[in-house]
Amino acid sequence: MENSEIDLEKYIQAVKTAIEKAPLRSEDSVDLSDIWVITSLPVDLIMECLKRPEMKLPSTVSKIIFNKKVVLKNSDYLNNPQGE
């Protein structure tokens, strides 16, 4: 494994942790700007991490949005019908 791949794994883990800490917005989404505030990582690096196949979103998060556009959708999202 290359050094750059090891470094990217650290960033992917940091992004995953930030997603878990980030507030849920409308439709159970997380805004990329919240991930940025939590991690202080450059937006381009966060985007790169989100594109990786090992990036798995928690089942409570439906999608990641940035500038009102969907960046990553969660196929494992569990629609929580509480309150309906």
C-alpha positions as protocol buffer text, in pm:
chain_id: "A"
residue {
  index: 1
  type: MET
  ca { x: 0 y: 0 z: 0 }
}
residue {
  index: 2
  type: GLU
  ca { x: 135 y: 338 z: -100 }
}
residue {
  index: 3
  type: ASN
  ca { x: 189 y: 618 z: 147 }
}
residue {
  index: 4
  type: SER
  ca { x: -71 y: 837 z: -27 }
}
residue {
  index: 5
  type: GLU
  ca { x: -331 y: 559 z: 8 }
}
residue {
  index: 6
  type: ILE
  ca { x: -258 y: 533 z: 381 }
}
residue {
  index: 7
  type: ASP
  ca { x: -299 y: 910 z: 416 }
}
residue {
  index: 8
  type: LEU
  ca { x: -626 y: 904 z: 222 }
}
residue {
  index: 9
  type: GLU
  ca { x: -758 y: 634 z: 455 }
}
residue {
  index: 10
  type: LYS
  ca { x: -700 y: 870 z: 749 }
}
residue {
  index: 11
  type: TYR
  ca { x: -895 y: 1143 z: 572 }
}
residue {
  index: 12
  type: ILE
  ca { x: -1178 y: 905 z: 480 }
}
residue {
  index: 13
  type: GLN
  ca { x: -1206 y: 806 z: 846 }
}
residue {
  index: 14
  type: ALA
  ca { x: -1208 y: 1172 z: 949 }
}
residue {
  index: 15
  type: VAL
  ca { x: -1489 y: 1245 z: 700 }
}
residue {
  index: 16
  type: LYS
  ca { x: -1689 y: 944 z: 823 }
}
residue {
  index: 17
  type: THR
  ca { x: -1656 y: 1063 z: 1182 }
}
residue {
  index: 18
  type: ALA
  ca { x: -1756 y: 1416 z: 1084 }
}
residue {
  index: 19
  type: ILE
  ca { x: -2067 y: 1286 z: 905 }
}
residue {
  index: 20
  type: GLU
  ca { x: -2171 y: 1107 z: 1224 }
}
residue {
  index: 21
  type: LYS
  ca { x: -2125 y: 1431 z: 1424 }
}
residue {
  index: 22
  type: ALA
  ca { x: -2285 y: 1664 z: 1170 }
}
residue {
  index: 23
  type: PRO
  ca { x: -2640 y: 1787 z: 1219 }
}
residue {
  index: 24
  type: LEU
  ca { x: -2908 y: 1632 z: 1000 }
}
residue {
  index: 25
  type: ARG
  ca { x: -3074 y: 1881 z: 771 }
}
residue {
  index: 26
  type: SER
  ca { x: -3396 y: 1848 z: 572 }
}
residue {
  index: 27
  type: GLU
  ca { x: -3469 y: 1499 z: 438 }
}
residue {
  index: 28
  type: ASP
  ca { x: -3202 y: 1356 z: 673 }
}
residue {
  index: 29
  type: SER
  ca { x: -2922 y: 1506 z: 465 }
}
residue {
  index: 30
  type: VAL
  ca { x: -2580 y: 1635 z: 574 }
}
residue {
  index: 31
  type: ASP
  ca { x: -2438 y: 1949 z: 419 }
}
residue {
  index: 32
  type: LEU
  ca { x: -2078 y: 1924 z: 302 }
}
residue {
  index: 33
  type: SER
  ca { x: -2009 y: 2262 z: 463 }
}
residue {
  index: 34
  type: ASP
  ca { x: -2080 y: 2103 z: 802 }
}
residue {
  index: 35
  type: ILE
  ca { x: -1822 y: 1832 z: 729 }
}
residue {
  index: 36
  type: TRP
  ca { x: -1579 y: 2106 z: 632 }
}
residue {
  index: 37
  type: VAL
  ca { x: -1637 y: 2298 z: 957 }
}
residue {
  index: 38
  type: ILE
  ca { x: -1589 y: 1984 z: 1167 }
}
residue {
  index: 39
  type: THR
  ca { x: -1276 y: 1856 z: 989 }
}
residue {
  index: 40
  type: SER
  ca { x: -1115 y: 2175 z: 846 }
}
residue {
  index: 41
  type: LEU
  ca { x: -1020 y: 1964 z: 545 }
}
residue {
  index: 42
  type: PRO
  ca { x: -1024 y: 2127 z: 200 }
}
residue {
  index: 43
  type: VAL
  ca { x: -1353 y: 2079 z: 14 }
}
residue {
  index: 44
  type: ASP
  ca { x: -1172 y: 1906 z: -274 }
}
residue {
  index: 45
  type: LEU
  ca { x: -1026 y: 1649 z: -35 }
}
residue {
  index: 46
  type: ILE
  ca { x: -1366 y: 1588 z: 126 }
}
residue {
  index: 47
  type: MET
  ca { x: -1515 y: 1537 z: -222 }
}
residue {
  index: 48
  type: GLU
  ca { x: -1238 y: 1292 z: -308 }
}
residue {
  index: 49
  type: CYS
  ca { x: -1309 y: 1094 z: 10 }
}
residue {
  index: 50
  type: LEU
  ca { x: -1682 y: 1086 z: -66 }
}
residue {
  index: 51
  type: LYS
  ca { x: -1612 y: 936 z: -411 }
}
residue {
  index: 52
  type: ARG
  ca { x: -1418 y: 641 z: -270 }
}
residue {
  index: 53
  type: PRO
  ca { x: -1592 y: 302 z: -271 }
}
residue {
  index: 54
  type: GLU
  ca { x: -1505 y: 244 z: 96 }
}
residue {
  index: 55
  type: MET
  ca { x: -1705 y: 553 z: 196 }
}
residue {
  index: 56
  type: LYS
  ca { x: -2021 y: 425 z: 360 }
}
residue {
  index: 57
  type: LEU
  ca { x: -2276 y: 665 z: 505 }
}
residue {
  index: 58
  type: PRO
  ca { x: -2462 y: 585 z: 827 }
}
residue {
  index: 59
  type: SER
  ca { x: -2808 y: 441 z: 761 }
}
residue {
  index: 60
  type: THR
  ca { x: -2962 y: 750 z: 923 }
}
residue {
  index: 61
  type: VAL
  ca { x: -2817 y: 984 z: 657 }
}
residue {
  index: 62
  type: SER
  ca { x: -2999 y: 996 z: 324 }
}
residue {
  index: 63
  type: LYS
  ca { x: -2747 y: 1202 z: 128 }
}
residue {
  index: 64
  type: ILE
  ca { x: -2464 y: 1454 z: 131 }
}
residue {
  index: 65
  type: ILE
  ca { x: -2542 y: 1789 z: -29 }
}
residue {
  index: 66
  type: PHE
  ca { x: -2323 y: 2077 z: -141 }
}
residue {
  index: 67
  type: ASN
  ca { x: -2451 y: 2404 z: -290 }
}
residue {
  index: 68
  type: LYS
  ca { x: -2802 y: 2256 z: -301 }
}
residue {
  index: 69
  type: LYS
  ca { x: -2685 y: 1963 z: -517 }
}
residue {
  index: 70
  type: VAL
  ca { x: -2667 y: 1597 z: -415 }
}
residue {
  index: 71
  type: VAL
  ca { x: -2304 y: 1487 z: -396 }
}
residue {
  index: 72
  type: LEU
  ca { x: -2359 y: 1137 z: -256 }
}
residue {
  index: 73
  type: LYS
  ca { x: -2678 y: 937 z: -207 }
}
residue {
  index: 74
  type: ASN
  ca { x: -2704 y: 659 z: 49 }
}
residue {
  index: 75
  type: SER
  ca { x: -2848 y: 340 z: -96 }
}
residue {
  index: 76
  type: ASP
  ca { x: -2863 y: 193 z: 257 }
}
residue {
  index: 77
  type: TYR
  ca { x: -3069 y: 482 z: 398 }
}
residue {
  index: 78
  type: LEU
  ca { x: -3337 y: 363 z: 638 }
}
residue {
  index: 79
  type: ASN
  ca { x: -3631 y: 598 z: 610 }
}
residue {
  index: 80
  type: ASN
  ca { x: -3733 y: 655 z: 968 }
}
residue {
  index: 81
  type: PRO
  ca { x: -4113 y: 684 z: 974 }
}
residue {
  index: 82
  type: GLN
  ca { x: -4125 y: 821 z: 1330 }
}
residue {
  index: 83
  type: GLY
  ca { x: -4380 y: 1095 z: 1366 }
}
residue {
  index: 84
  type: GLU
  ca { x: -4565 y: 1005 z: 1050 }
}
